[in-house]
């Protein structure tokens, strides 16, 4: 028997034993492991939805034993059994009400009996765009000195109806009256390529009996942000 015939016989024998003695196994695949929800404007949605397609490309039943979202704000529904060659959706619904503006990334962990990826990590991503984005998170008011901040928003005709400073008090029995703050509000004349409009809010100085910290409340005509509350500090 020639070498080639010996090699062919050996190869056939290996394939025969592989077919009968290597156990069948499920193989999990996803159409994507990172679902992009895009840009979500604050106040326009209370939740975002993501759908991952789960496929069993193996030759035995895929059993999803559990799915663990990265936070309690996410609810997941899925099929726990996927037969060979079949696919099924894994749906995740995430509550976003109250989330701060910026990038949002939440993991979803999928546990299964898959031979290749028994603990798979999925990610849901989105960008929360603030209805009104202030340039300061702490406004310090100094005597005889104006304070200027910038407000950026998708709204083209934003208006400010009033500004109040409410001091904090350590005494729960005392009542602190809010102080009305005079202001000048106008759009900033600058071209932007992101579709947003920038406004300048200039706060006039006001007198206080003593230095105090509190909240500055800005009332606007934005239907998703009628009031903005920013930490404030008034110095004597």
Order of alpha helices (4+ residues) and beta strands (2+ residues): alpha-beta-beta-beta-beta-beta-beta-beta-beta-beta-beta-beta-beta-beta-beta-beta-beta-beta-beta
